[in-house]
Amino acid sequence: MIIRLRSRDGLERIEVDAGGTVGTLRQQISSDLNMPRENVTLSKDQKLLVSKTPEQIKDLSNNKVRLKQAGVQHGDMIYMHYPFARKVESVIKKSAFEGRGFGAKMTVEQLIAKQTRIERQEEPHCASVSFDRHAANVFQTYVSSALAFSIKRGGILYGNKDEEGNVMVHAIYEPPQEGNAETLQMERQTEEEMRADFIAKSLGMQKVGWIFTQSSKERDYIMNTEEICQMAAWQDEVGEHCVTGVVSLAMTDEGSDVHFEAFQVSDQCVKLVKAGWFDQQKDPSGISALTDPKEPTHKQPVIVAGKDVKEVDNDYFLIPVSIKDHEGPLSTTFPVENRLLPQGPSEFKQHMRQNSSKAYWQRLADFHLLMYLAKQPGLDLVNDIAVLLECINHKATVPEGYTLIIDSLAEN
């Protein structure tokens, strides 16, 4: 059977006996690719490529386990890590023109000076990110059950950060958006987003990043060029603490498994995207083509691992972020805005009834319910919603006038 091997240096294929073991696979890799088998770490988990401790990923560490038992089948992608550099033929073929040297009239010193060296950034600015488990579950459950991971969907993360760079996500706002299996565009800078910002700020929160789902469409890479550029744009907007949450669906022999991961891109990537270095990608892949906007005729404008190139594996820009979960200060039981599922008077009435045993301020302590109230004509954002937010902050009694207004909304 054919096995696809993905490393930091590129994509390769080998043939191996379907009845063989993990050890057989290692031996075939050593033989076909001329690599010392003892220095190679294998995994079905793509996080191996960006892990700081690849030796701790051990799903394919037992050489005696048969490939079938390990869940390895014909055509599967296996990720491969090794502590040395190799030359692998580029996934994107160079034309004869691109293969020529450039700068024939330039000295070596001038040529090097005009190139940008792509470097890995070992440490993220965000030391860790913790998601409110209810908010995260509501997000991934919707894309899993209602959308079946058929299209991409995104949201804006609100929370806090501390001096050590740890980020806490307490709420996920899902703006109006257009998505398909490969692309995602969220409407930004809208009146609704302004209301979300106001509510978050009044509750002591700020934007701390964004989250998106990758569709179930097969891919042999972690991030494509559009996703890398979107991540960089968010970090440029929000700040160096900005984190990207990624939800994806992995298929296994036992069924499907939802992956919840977090990343940042390197500072260099943010600068390159902002400066316009990334070429638009026709077909999504894990390879980005770069063009120096100041010297667009240069065919190999960057240096990667000592080589002059035009294409860069997007893994060079990615930095994984440690992910945790917690129980935040807000509930996430009211329907989320801008979904196929309704968010209206009947849902509001049901929410208030189901939470009738709680203190009034606690019934309102739901980010999406507050977003719903903020667009009601009888409640002004600055003068009225602000009072409710103050009550939530201090766990205080909601003034009777407001309870009457809100109860009337639930009865209509």
C-alpha positions in Angstrom: 0.0 0.0 0.0 1.0 3.6 -0.5 1.8 5.8 2.5 2.2 9.5 2.2 4.9 11.0 4.4 4.8 14.6 5.5 7.9 16.2 7.0 9.0 19.8 7.5 11.0 19.4 4.3 8.1 18.3 2.1 5.7 15.6 1.0 6.9 12.1 -0.1 5.4 8.7 -0.8 6.6 5.1 -0.2 5.1 1.7 -0.7 4.9 -0.7 2.2 3.4 -4.2 2.8 -0.1 -3.8 4.1 0.4 -6.6 6.5 3.6 -5.2 7.9 4.4 -3.5 11.3 5.4 -0.1 12.3 9.0 -1.4 12.3 8.4 -2.5 8.7 7.4 1.0 7.8 10.5 2.4 9.5 12.7 0.0 7.6 11.1 1.0 4.3 11.6 4.7 5.1 15.2 4.0 6.0 15.7 2.0 2.7 13.8 4.2 0.3 14.7 7.6 1.6 18.2 6.8 2.9 17.5 7.8 6.5 18.7 6.4 9.8 15.6 4.8 11.2 16.6 5.4 14.9 16.4 9.2 14.4 12.9 9.3 12.9 9.7 9.9 14.8 6.4 8.9 13.2 2.9 9.9 14.1 -0.6 10.2 12.6 -0.9 13.5 14.5 0.1 16.6 12.4 1.1 18.4 15.6 4.3 16.4 15.4 5.6 18.8 12.8 5.4 21.9 15.1 6.0 20.2 18.5 8.9 21.3 20.7 9.0 17.8 22.2 8.4 15.4 19.3 9.8 12.5 21.2 6.7 12.6 23.5 4.3 11.8 20.6 4.3 8.1 20.7 1.3 6.8 18.8 3.6 5.0 16.3 6.5 4.3 18.6 6.0 0.5 19.0 7.7 -1.2 16.2 5.9 -4.5 16.9 2.4 -3.2 16.3 0.9 -4.0 12.9 0.0 -1.0 10.7 -3.6 -2.1 10.5 -3.8 -2.2 14.3 -2.3 1.3 14.5 -5.0 2.6 12.1 -2.6 3.0 9.2 -4.3 2.3 5.8 -3.6 2.7 2.1 -3.2 6.4 1.2 -2.9 7.6 4.8 -0.8 10.6 5.7 2.0 9.9 8.3 3.9 12.8 9.8 7.6 12.4 10.1 10.1 14.3 12.3 13.9 14.0 12.3 16.7 16.2 13.7 18.5 17.1 10.4 17.8 18.8 7.1 17.0 17.0 3.9 16.3 18.0 0.3 12.9 17.0 -0.8 11.5 17.8 -4.2 9.0 20.7 -3.9 5.3 20.0 -3.9 5.0 22.9 -6.3 7.0 22.3 -9.4 9.3 25.1 -10.5 9.2 26.2 -14.1 12.3 26.4 -16.2 12.3 30.1 -15.8 11.9 30.0 -12.0 14.8 27.5 -11.9 17.2 29.9 -13.3 19.5 31.9 -11.1 18.6 35.6 -10.7 20.7 38.7 -10.2 23.3 37.8 -12.7 24.7 41.3 -12.6 24.8 41.4 -8.8 27.5 40.5 -6.4 27.0 37.7 -3.9 26.9 40.2 -1.1 24.2 42.3 -2.9 22.2 39.2 -3.6 22.1 38.0 0.0 21.3 41.5 1.2 18.2 41.6 -0.9 16.9 38.3 0.4 14.8 37.6 3.5 15.8 34.7 5.7 12.8 32.8 7.0 13.4 31.7 10.6 11.3 29.6 12.9 10.1 31.3 16.1 10.4 28.8 18.9 8.2 30.4 21.6 4.7 31.9 21.2 3.9 35.2 22.9 0.8 33.5 24.2 2.1 31.1 26.9 -1.2 29.2 27.0 -4.9 29.7 26.2 -7.8 28.4 28.3 -11.3 28.1 26.8 -14.5 28.3 28.8 -15.5 24.7 28.3 -19.2 25.5 27.7 -18.5 28.2 25.1 -16.0 25.9 23.3 -18.5 23.0 23.4 -21.3 25.1 22.0 -19.1 26.2 19.1 -17.8 22.8 18.2 -21.1 21.1 18.7 -22.8 23.4 16.2 -20.2 22.9 13.5 -20.3 19.2 14.1 -24.0 18.5 14.4 -25.6 21.3 12.4 -22.9 21.9 9.7 -21.3 18.4 9.8 -17.9 20.2 9.2 -19.0 20.7 5.6 -18.1 24.4 5.6 -15.7 26.6 7.6 -17.1 28.8 10.4 -15.5 31.4 12.6 -15.9 33.4 15.7 -14.2 36.2 17.7 -12.7 35.4 21.1 -13.3 37.6 24.1 -11.5 37.2 27.4 -8.5 38.3 29.4 -4.7 38.0 29.5 -2.2 38.1 32.3 1.3 39.4 32.6 2.8 35.9 32.0 1.1 35.8 28.6 -1.7 33.3 29.6 -5.0 34.0 27.8 -8.5 33.1 29.1 -11.3 32.9 26.6 -14.8 33.5 28.2 -17.0 34.1 25.2 -17.1 33.4 21.4 -19.0 35.9 19.3 -20.0 34.6 15.8 -20.5 37.5 13.4 -22.3 37.3 10.1 -20.1 35.3 7.7 -19.8 33.5 4.4 -18.0 30.2 4.4 -17.5 27.1 2.2 -15.2 24.1 2.4 -12.1 26.1 1.6 -12.6 29.8 2.5 -14.1 31.9 5.2 -15.0 35.6 5.3 -16.4 37.1 8.5 -18.1 40.5 8.4 -16.1 42.9 10.4 -16.4 46.4 11.9 -20.2 46.1 12.0 -22.7 47.7 14.4 -23.2 44.3 15.9 -19.5 43.8 16.5 -19.4 47.2 18.2 -22.1 46.0 20.6 -20.1 42.8 21.3 -17.0 45.0 22.0 -19.1 47.2 24.4 -20.5 44.2 26.3 -17.2 42.5 26.5 -15.4 45.7 27.7 -18.1 46.4 30.3 -17.6 42.9 31.6 -13.8 43.4 31.9 -12.9 41.5 28.7 -11.2 42.3 25.4 -10.6 40.7 22.1 -8.0 38.0 22.6 -8.1 36.2 19.2 -10.4 34.3 16.8 -11.4 30.7 16.2 -12.4 28.9 13.0 -13.2 25.4 11.9 -11.6 23.5 9.0 -14.0 21.6 6.9 -13.8 17.8 6.6 -12.4 18.1 3.1 -9.2 16.1 3.0 -5.9 18.0 3.4 -2.3 17.0 3.9 -1.2 20.1 5.7 -2.0 22.0 8.9 -2.7 25.5 7.5 -3.1 26.9 4.0 -2.0 30.4 2.8 -5.4 32.0 3.4 -5.5 30.8 7.0 -1.9 31.9 7.6 -2.6 35.3 6.3 -5.8 35.6 8.4 -4.0 34.6 11.5 -1.3 37.2 10.8 -3.9 39.9 10.2 -5.7 39.1 13.5 -2.4 39.2 15.4 -1.6 42.6 13.8 -5.0 43.9 14.8 -5.4 42.4 18.4 -1.8 42.3 19.5 1.0 39.8 20.2 -1.2 37.9 22.7 -3.7 37.1 20.0 -4.4 33.4 19.7 -6.0 31.4 16.9 -8.3 28.4 17.9 -8.7 25.7 15.3 -11.4 23.0 15.3 -11.1 20.1 12.9 -12.5 16.7 12.3 -10.1 13.7 12.0 -11.4 10.4 10.6 -10.2 7.2 12.3 -11.1 3.5 12.0 -13.3 3.9 15.1 -15.1 6.9 13.5 -14.5 10.6 13.8 -12.6 12.6 16.4 -12.9 16.4 16.9 -9.5 18.1 17.4 -9.3 21.4 19.3 -6.0 23.2 18.9 -4.4 26.6 19.2 -1.7 28.4 17.3 0.1 31.7 16.7 2.1 32.7 13.7 5.6 34.2 14.0 6.3 37.9 14.3 8.1 37.6 11.0 5.0 36.2 9.3 2.9 39.1 10.6 5.3 41.6 9.1 5.5 39.7 5.8 1.7 39.5 5.5 1.3 43.2 6.4 3.9 44.1 3.8 2.2 42.1 1.1 4.7 39.3 0.5 2.2 36.4 0.3 0.9 35.5 -3.2 -2.7 34.7 -3.6 -3.3 31.0 -3.7 -5.4 29.4 -6.5 -5.6 25.9 -4.9 -5.3 25.6 -1.1 -2.1 23.9 0.0 0.4 24.0 2.9 2.9 25.8 0.7 3.0 29.6 0.3 4.6 31.5 -2.6 6.3 34.7 -1.6 7.1 37.8 -3.6 9.1 40.7 -2.4 6.8 43.7 -3.1 9.8 46.0 -3.4 11.7 43.6 -5.8 8.9 41.7 -7.5 11.2 40.4 -10.3 13.2 38.3 -7.8 12.3 34.7 -8.4 13.8 33.3 -5.2 13.3 36.2 -2.7 13.7 34.2 0.6 16.2 31.9 2.2 14.9 28.8 4.0 17.4 26.4 5.7 20.2 27.9 3.7 18.4 27.5 0.3 17.2 30.2 -2.0 13.5 29.6 -2.6 10.2 31.2 -3.6 7.9 28.7 -1.8 7.8 28.2 2.0 6.2 25.5 3.9 3.6 27.2 6.2 4.8 25.1 9.1 7.7 27.5 9.3 5.4 30.2 10.4 3.3 28.2 12.9 3.8 28.1 16.7 1.6 25.7 18.7 0.0 27.1 21.9 -0.8 25.1 25.0 -4.5 24.7 25.4 -6.6 24.3 28.5 -10.2 24.7 29.7 -12.0 26.3 32.6 -15.4 27.3 33.8 -15.8 31.0 33.1 -18.0 33.7 34.7 -20.7 33.6 32.0 -23.2 30.9 30.9 -23.6 29.8 27.3 -27.2 28.4 27.2 -29.0 31.1 25.1 -28.9 30.5 21.3 -25.9 32.0 19.5 -26.4 34.9 17.1 -26.2 34.5 13.3 -26.8 30.8 13.1 -29.3 28.6 11.2 -31.0 28.1 14.6 -33.3 30.8 15.8 -32.7 33.5 18.4 -36.0 35.2 19.1 -38.7 35.9 21.6 -39.7 32.3 22.2 -36.1 31.3 22.9 -35.7 34.2 25.3 -38.9 33.3 27.1 -37.7 29.7 27.4 -34.3 30.8 28.8 -35.9 33.1 31.4 -38.3 30.4 32.5 -35.6 27.7 32.7 -33.5 29.9 34.9 -36.2 31.4 37.0 -34.7 29.9 40.2 -31.5 32.0 39.8 -31.0 35.6 40.8 -32.1 38.0 38.1 -28.6 39.2 37.3 -27.5 35.6 36.9 -30.2 34.9 34.4 -28.8 37.7 32.3 -25.2 36.6 32.6 -25.0 35.0 29.2 -23.0 36.7 26.4 -25.4 35.8 23.6 -28.5 36.7 25.6 -26.9 40.1 26.3 -26.2 40.5 22.5 -29.9 39.7 22.0 -31.1 42.3 24.5 -28.7 44.9 23.1 -30.6 45.0 19.8 -34.1 45.4 21.3 -35.6 48.7 20.5 -36.7 49.4 24.1 -33.1 49.1 25.5 -30.3 51.5 24.8 -26.8 50.1 24.7 -25.1 52.8 26.6 -27.8 53.9 29.0 -29.7 50.6 29.7 -27.6 47.6 28.8 -24.7 49.2 30.7 -26.8 49.2 33.8 -27.5 45.4 33.4 -23.8 44.8 32.8 -22.9 46.7 36.0 -25.4 44.5 37.9 -23.7 41.3 36.5 -20.3 42.6 37.4 -21.2 43.2 41.0 -23.8 40.4 41.3 -26.2 43.1 42.3 -30.0 43.3 42.2 -31.4 44.5 38.9 -33.6 47.6 39.2 -37.3 46.8 39.1 -37.9 49.0 36.1 -35.5 46.9 34.0 -36.9 43.6 35.2 -40.4 44.8 34.1 -39.1 45.7 30.7 -37.2 42.4 30.3 -40.1 40.3 31.6 -42.4 42.0 29.1 -40.0 41.0 26.3 -40.3 37.4 27.5 -44.0 37.6 27.4 -44.4 39.0 23.9 
